[in-house]
Amino acid sequence: MSYHISGIQQIGLGVEDADKAWAWYRKSFGMNVPIFRDHATASLMARYTGDQAHDRYAILAMNLAGGAGLEIWQYTSRTPKDSGNILLGDTGVTAVKIKAHSVADAYKSLLSQGATMLTEPGKGPDGRLHFYLLDPYANLIEVIESTSWFQKRTKKNLGGVAGCVIGVTNIDNALVLYRDILGFKEIVFDQTQKFEDLAKVPGGKNSFRRILLRSSTARIGAFGRLLGQHEIELVQVEGRHPEKIFQDRWWGDKGYIHVCFDVSNMDALAEKCKQTGFEFTVDSRNSFDMGKAAGHFAYCEDPDGTLVELVETHKIPIVEKAGLYLNLRKRDPAKPLPNWILKLLSLNSVKD
């Protein structure tokens, strides 16, 4: 049996105060549905936390208009290190992409809320409208025009995570993982030049090779319809040596800590990764427990050491207050969950 990638499940975001950060993302981007809120010791991640097991508090928050979530992550046993001055092209996850029906309306809304806007709406190399801003913690966000939605008839203009920007030292080497293994096979553009739309982004005045990869329009798997179509933009800077974003820092320190993919048949994926030089560095093997959710997770690294998380979900709370959980282990892993079940997750939403 082959493996399936349903899309990006979430982007990990390290912060000092997870509840405070989540409040901002609820207000600004409608990420008001918690899949879990969990206190635990991240014992399996000691390889990336100074060979020590550290305590953490994590919230996986989603916007049910469609898209992936954010795993907002906070150390509770140490003070996280700052991310420093990140420039576009530095290696690691440098920006999260958030989807919008109307980019112009999203710009006005975020501007009125006092967000730190870096650019005005304009067209990228693919012809779509987009703009860049910083969250209150200096993390780069790109808002993009999207036609991929789980629920179109909502009052929400903004959706969830539509992808991310990853800095690499060699795009061709990175394509083996992101295109050939993880299934982002459509190349929307592949250009090398100085880009006008990046000029006001930190480090954006350099010349770059920039390639946009997109997933299939019809991702399979239990959560494929909710997660929707995603894209990964690989950026290779020219004319300077890029810094590694997590050099001398630990997983969970401030900033974007990983990109996570929703997987079925982890064993087959593990074998594929091993054969192609991306062997798992962390593997929970059996089911892990995130308080109200459970599954099998693993990590590998891209050629520059950027952490890629892979999660096969076994259980999630559908209506947490009623104790209603969904066990996925006996379902056909390629079959999407009915829309009405996914919409029940809105009953767990937090209203401000």
Buried (B, 14 or more C-beta within 10 A) or exposed (E): EEBBBBBBBBBBBBBBEBEEBBBBBBEBBBBBBBBBBBEBEBEBBBEBBEEEBBBBBBBBBBBBBBBBBBBBBBBEEBEBBEBBEBBBBBBBBBBBBBBBBBBBEBBEBBBEEEBEBBBEBEEBBBEBBBBBBBBBBBBBBBBBBBEBBBBEEBEBBBBBBBBBBBBBBEBEEBBBBBBEBBBBEBEBEBEEEEBEBBEBBBBBBBBBBBBBBBBBEEBBBBBBBBBBBBBBBBBBBEEEEBBBBBEEBBBBBBBBBBBBBBBBBBEBBBEBBEEEEBBBBBBBEEBBBBEBBBBBBBBBBBBBEBBBBBBBBBBBBBBBEEEEBBEBEEEEBBEBBEEEEBBBBBBBBBEE
